[in-house]
Amino acid sequence: MIINHKTLNNSFWSYLFVIVIGLVAGIITRLTDFFPNGDLWSFSSIATLFGFWIVTTTLIIYFSSSNINAAINSFLYLFAMSFSFYISEYILGVFFPQFDNGGFRWNLFQLYSILSLFCGVVGFVLYFWNRDGKIGSILYALPIGALLAETAGVFVCLYNNKTFLFQFVFNALSVILLGLWFYKKSKYKLIYVATCLAVCLAGYFFFYRPFL
């Protein structure tokens, strides 16, 4: 049985809301480039790491009303974010030298548009976490484990280079709040914890560790 949260649905206004959220997220993360690059807080690096996108996309999937709705919402959110992110860069580049002014970066926009489609598929699959059974506990753990892996990588950067403090605080708080929330919703707690740890270790050593 699938639990229907019905916060987001298949209506025009619901999809428009998701698009607007994506557009706003893209603009805000683009504007963080006004902050210094590589300082302690590293506000300018919010969009370049995955923590913010993991958390926000996970919440959009959770509050969707079906697998298809979760897939469409995930795609629309990330596609709108990518569009506003790069169009904002293009417009700001006309007035501010710290932004790239070599024109609209179609290559990156196309790349992230394709990734948005992939994330739509991920959203479709993750929505099965609402089913009773072990698979639901495993699916609940996947984004938390990925977030844990990035938190570990960011902590290493913070310790060694005195950077990414904001990302570490955001990720750590998100792991605690979202992790406990999903822990309570998981029917098989041990499987949930074990999957979180397995995904965290795999993500850290195979994805983050080589770049540290």
MARVO-148811 format. One record per atom (N, C-alpha, C): x, y negated, z negated; residue in three letters. Coordinates in pm, whole numbers, plus 50000, padded with zeros to 5 digits. Layout:
XYZAla/...
# end
This chain:
500855012050000Met/500005000050000Met/500884987650000Met/500544977750084Ile/501304965250090Ile/500524954250020Ile/501194947249931Ile/500594935949859Ile/500624923749949Ile/499514917149967Asn/499434905550057Asn/499454892849973Asn/500534885149984His/500654872949904His/499804861549961His/499624861150093Lys/498724851850162Lys/499074837150142Lys/500274834150094Thr/500664820050082Thr/500924814250220Thr/501624821750302Leu/501814818350443Leu/501024828350526Leu/500384823650632Asn/499534832550710Asn/499704829850859Asn/498814835350937Asn/498914834351083Asn/498154822551139Asn/498004811851063Ser/497314800151112Ser/498294790051172Ser/497774781151255Phe/498584770651317Phe/499244761951211Phe/498504758251107Trp/499034749151005Trp/500104755850920Trp/499964768650899Ser/500974775850823Ser/502294776350900Ser/502204779451028Tyr/503424779751110Tyr/504024765851126Tyr/503164755751137Leu/503664742051146Leu/504404738251018Leu/503884742650904Phe/504534739950776Phe/505924746050772Phe/506044758350819Val/507354765150821Val/508314757750913Val/507824753251028Ile/508684745751121Ile/509164732851058Ile/508264725750990Val/508634713050926Val/509684715550817Val/509504726050739Ile/510494729450636Ile/511844732150699Ile/511844739350811Gly/513094742050881Gly/513744729450933Gly/512954720450992Leu/513494707851043Leu/514104699450932Leu/513404698750820Val/513904690950705Val/515184697150651Val/515224710450640Ala/516424717150590Ala/517624714550680Ala/517414714850811Gly/518494712150904Gly/519024698050893Gly/518114688350879Ile/518534674350867Ile/519294672050737Ile/518764677350627Ile/519404675250496Ile/520794681350494Ile/520924693650543Thr/522244700050541Thr/523214693050636Thr/522714687250745Arg/523574679550835Arg/524054666850766Arg/523174660350691Leu/523524647950623Leu/524564649950514Leu/524704662350466Thr/525734664750364Thr/527144662750419Thr/527284661750552Asp/528604659050610Asp/529114645150575Asp/528254636750520Phe/528714623650472Phe/529594625150349Phe/529454636350278Phe/530284638550160Phe/531684642950203Phe/532674641050117Pro/534054645150151Pro/534154660150176Pro/535034663950263Asn/535234677950296Asn/536374683850213Asn/536114694950144Gly/537164701850072Gly/537434696649932Gly/536514688649875Asp/536724684349737Asp/536134694849642Asp/536084691649512Leu/535644701449413Leu/534224706249439Leu/533304696949465Trp/531914700749479Trp/531594706249618Trp/532294701549720Ser/532134706649857Ser/530684706149905Ser/530024694749880Phe/528654693349928Phe/528554694450079Phe/529624690550149Ser/529584690750295Ser/529594704750353Ser/529774714750269Ser/529884728550318Ser/528614736650293Ser/527524730250254Ile/526304737650221Ile/525834746150339Ile/525844740350459Ala/525314747350575Ala/526264757650632Ala/527534756950597Thr/528524765950656Thr/528604779350583Thr/528044780250463Leu/527974792750390Leu/526554798450400Leu/526374810550352Phe/525104817350374Phe/524154816750255Phe/524644812650138Gly/523824813150017Gly/522494805850030Gly/522544793450075Phe/521324785350087Phe/520324791850182Phe/520834797150294Trp/519954803150394Trp/519414816550348Trp/520214824150274Ile/519724836850219Ile/518554834350124Ile/518734824650034Val/517704821849934Val/516424816750000Val/516544806650084Thr/515344800550143Thr/514614810150237Thr/515354817550317Thr/514704827050408Thr/514064838450331Thr/514714842950224Thr/514134853450140Thr/512804848950081Thr/512744836550035Leu/511494831349979Leu/510394830350086Leu/510774826350206Ile/509794825550314Ile/509244839350347Ile/510124849450350Ile/509664863150375Ile/508744867750263Ile/509114864850140Tyr/508324869450026Tyr/506904863850030Tyr/506774851150065Phe/505454844750062Phe/504684846150194Phe/505204854050286Ser/504474856850409Ser/503364866950382Ser/502464868350479Ser/501264876650456Ser/501324890150524Ser/502314892550609Ser/502434905450677Ser/503834906650734Ser/504164918450785Asn/505474920450847Asn/505654911250967Asn/504644910451052Ile/504744901951171Ile/504824887351131Ile/504034883451032Asn/504054869850983Asn/505424866350926Asn/506034875650853Ala/507374873450797Ala/508404871950908Ala/508284879951013Ala/509214879151126Ala/509104865551196Ala/507874861351223Ile/507664848451293Ile/508114836951205Ile/507774837451076Asn/508174826650985Asn/509684825550973Asn/510374836850963Ser/511834836650953Ser/512444830551078Ser/511944834751193Phe/512464829451319Phe/512204814451331Phe/510964810151307Leu/510614796051321Leu/511414787351226Leu/511564791851102Tyr/512314784151003Tyr/513764782051047Tyr/514444792851085Leu/515864791851119Leu/516064785251255Leu/515154787451349Phe/515264780851480Phe/515074765851465Phe/514064761551388Ala/513834747351365Ala/515004741051291Ala/515554748451195Met/516714743551122Met/517884741251215Met/518164750951303Ser/519284749751396Ser/519084737951491Ser/517874736351539Phe/517584725251632Phe/517834711751566Phe/517234709651447Ser/517394696651380Ser/518834694651333Ser/519524705651299Phe/520914704751255Phe/521804699151366Phe/521654704451486Tyr/522534700251595Tyr/522054687551664Tyr/520744685051667Ile/520274672451725Ile/520634660851633Ile/520604663351500Ser/521024653051405Ser/522504649851422Ser/523314660351443Glu/524744658251465Glu/524974649651589Glu/524224652651695Tyr/524364645051820Tyr/523994630351801Tyr/522884627951733Ile/522434614051712Ile/523394606651619Ile/523774612851508Leu/524674606451413Leu/526054604051473Leu/526454612651568Gly/527754611051632Gly/527864598251712Gly/526734592551751Val/526754579851825Val/527184568351734Val/526904569651604Phe/527124558651511Phe/528264561151411Phe/528544573851382Phe/529524576851278Phe/530614585951332Phe/531884582151316Pro/532984589751376Pro/533194603651316Pro/532704606051193Gln/532944619151133Gln/532074630151193Gln/531094626351274Phe/530254636051340Phe/530734637951484Phe/530624650251531Asp/531074653251667Asp/530254645251767Asp/530914638651862Asn/530214630551961Asn/530484635552102Asn/530734648452114Gly/530994654252245Gly/529744659252313Gly/528584654352268Gly/527324658752325Gly/526664669552240Gly/525474672952280Phe/524724683252207Phe/525434696652225Phe/525694703652116Arg/526474715952122Arg/525564727852156Arg/525284729052285Trp/524364739252332Trp/524864753252301Trp/526174755452307Asn/526704768852284Asn/526384773852143Asn/526604765052043Leu/526294769051905Leu/524794770051882Leu/524034760851941Phe/522584761351925Phe/522024774251985Phe/522534778352101Gln/522074790852161Gln/522464802852077Gln/523694802452021Leu/524144813351936Leu/523234815051815Leu/522954803851746Tyr/522134804751626Tyr/520654807151658Tyr/520234803951779Ser/518884807351821Ser/518744822451834Ser/519774828751890Ile/519784843351901Ile/519814849651762Ile/520634843951672Leu/520684848951535Leu/519344847051465Leu/518614836551500Ser/517284834451443Ser/516334845751482Ser/516454850351608Leu/515654861751652Leu/516004874251572Leu/517294876351550Phe/517744887651470Phe/517194886851328Phe/517214874751270Cys/516694872851134Cys/515184875151129Cys/514504872651242Gly/513084875951249Gly/512864890851234Gly/513714898851298Val/513644913351284Val/513924917451139Val/514924910951079Val/515254913650939Val/514054910450850Val/513394899150878Gly/512224895450800Gly/511114905850811Gly/510914911150932Phe/509914921650953Phe/510214933750866Phe/511484937850863Val/511884949650787Val/511804947150637Val/512334935750592Leu/512364932950448Leu/510964932150387Leu/509984928350467Tyr/508644927050410Tyr/508094940450360Tyr/508704951350405Phe/508294964450354Phe/508654966250207Phe/509354956350148Trp/509654957350005Trp/508364956849922Trp/507274952949982Asn/505994952749910Asn/505354966549899Asn/505914976249970Arg/505384989849959Arg/505854996249828Arg/505025004649772Asp/505445012449656Asp/506455022849701Asp/507395026049616Gly/508375036249647Gly/509795031249638Gly/510735040349660Lys/512145037149646Lys/512615027349753Lys/512045028249873Ile/512475019349982Ile/512235004849946Ile/511145002149872Gly/510864988549830Gly/511934983149737Gly/512404991349644Ser/513454987249551Ser/514764984649626Ser/515054992949728Ile/516264990949807Ile/516184977849885Ile/515044975349947Leu/514894963150027Leu/514934950549940Leu/514354951249822Tyr/514444939849730Tyr/515894936649695Tyr/516724947049689Ala/518114945249646Ala/519014939649756Ala/518644941249883Leu/519544937449992Leu/519934922649990Leu/518984913249986Pro/519404899149984Pro/520134895349856Pro/519774901749744Ile/520454898649618Ile/521894903549623Ile/522104915449677Gly/523464920449692Gly/524304911749783Gly/523714907149894Ala/524434898249986Ala/524774885049917Ala/523844880049838Leu/524084867649765Leu/525164869449659Leu/525174881049595Leu/526224884149497Leu/527604884549563Leu/527674890249682Ala/528944891149754Ala/529494877249784Ala/528604868249831Glu/529084854749860Glu/529454847449731Glu/528704849649626Thr/529024843249498Thr/530414847149451Thr/530754859949467Ala/532094864549430Ala/533164857849517Ala/532904857049647Gly/533864850649736Gly/534034835849706Gly/532924829149679Val/532984814849647Val/533714812649515Val/533524821749420Phe/534224820449292Phe/535734821349312Phe/536174830249398Val/537614831249426Val/538144818349486Val/537394812449579Cys/537784799549637Cys/537804788549532Cys/536814788749444Leu/536764778749337Leu/537964780149244Leu/538304792449210Tyr/539424794949118Tyr/540754791349182Tyr/540944795049309Asn/542234793049374Asn/542424778949430Asn/541344773349486Asn/541474760749561Asn/540724749149501Asn/539984751549393Lys/539184741049328Lys/538194734749427Lys/537504743449501Thr/536474739149595Thr/535214747549576Thr/534104743249639Phe/532854750849643Phe/532184752449506Phe/532344742449419Leu/531684743349288Leu/530164743249304Leu/529664734449391Phe/528204733849410Phe/527664747149460Phe/528334752949560Gln/527864765549615Gln/527894776649510Gln/528934776549426Phe/529014786849322Phe/527874785349223Phe/527604773049178Val/526514770749082Val/525174774449144Val/524944770149268Phe/523684773249336Phe/523504788349352Phe/524544795049402Asn/524454809449424Asn/524274816949292Asn/525034813049190Ala/524944820049062Ala/523554818649001Ala/523004806649003Leu/521654804648951Leu/520624812249032Leu/520814812549164Ser/519884819649251Ser/519934834649225Ser/521144839949204Val/521284854249173Val/520554857449044Val/520704848948944Ile/520054851448815Ile/518534850748828Ile/518034839848885Leu/516584837748892Leu/515904847148990Leu/516424847549113Leu/515814856149215Leu/516084870849185Leu/517294873649132Gly/517624887449099Gly/516754893148990Gly/516504885348885Leu/515624890048777Leu/514184891348824Leu/513754882048907Trp/512394882348962Trp/512174895149042Trp/513114898149130Phe/512984910149212Phe/513204922949128Phe/514034921849026Tyr/514224933248935Tyr/512904937148870Tyr/512164927148826Lys/510874929848762Lys/509874935748861Lys/509974931648988Lys/509034936649087Lys/509414950349139Lys/510674954149124Ser/511124967149173Ser/510594978349083Ser/510084988649145Lys/509544999749069Lys/510655008849018Lys/511715010149097Tyr/512835018749060Tyr/514035009949026Tyr/514175006748899Lys/515164996848853Lys/516595001548881Lys/516875014248854Leu/518235019248871Leu/518655018649018Leu/517755022149107Ile/518045021549251Ile/518265007049293Ile/517464998049239Tyr/517624983749268Tyr/519004978849227Tyr/519414981749104Val/520714977149054Val/521854983449133Val/521754996549158Ala/522805003549232Ala/522954997949373Ala/521844994949438Thr/521884989349574Thr/522494975349573Thr/522124967249474Cys/522704953849462Cys/524224954649452Cys/524714963549366Leu/526164964949347Leu/526844970249472Leu/526224980049539Ala/526814985849660Ala/526904975549772Ala/525844967949792Val/525834957549896Val/526834946549862Val/526894942949734Cys/527834932649689Cys/529274936849718Cys/529644948949679Leu/531014953649700Leu/531344954949848Leu/530414960249926Ala/530654961750069Ala/530774948050136Ala/529864938950101Gly/529904925650161Gly/531154917950124Gly/531564919149999Tyr/532744911549954Tyr/534014916750021Tyr/534234929750016Phe/535504935250065Phe/535594935950217Phe/534474937250285Phe/534514938450430Phe/534234925350502Phe/533564915850434Phe/533214903350501Phe/533934891250444Phe/533914889750311Tyr/534474877650250Tyr/535954878950218Tyr/536354890350165Arg/537734892050122Arg/538764889450231Arg/538564893850356Pro/539564891250461Pro/539804876450489Pro/538854867750452Phe/539004853450482Phe/539514845450362Phe/539734852050249Leu/540164844950128Leu/541694843950125Leu/
# end
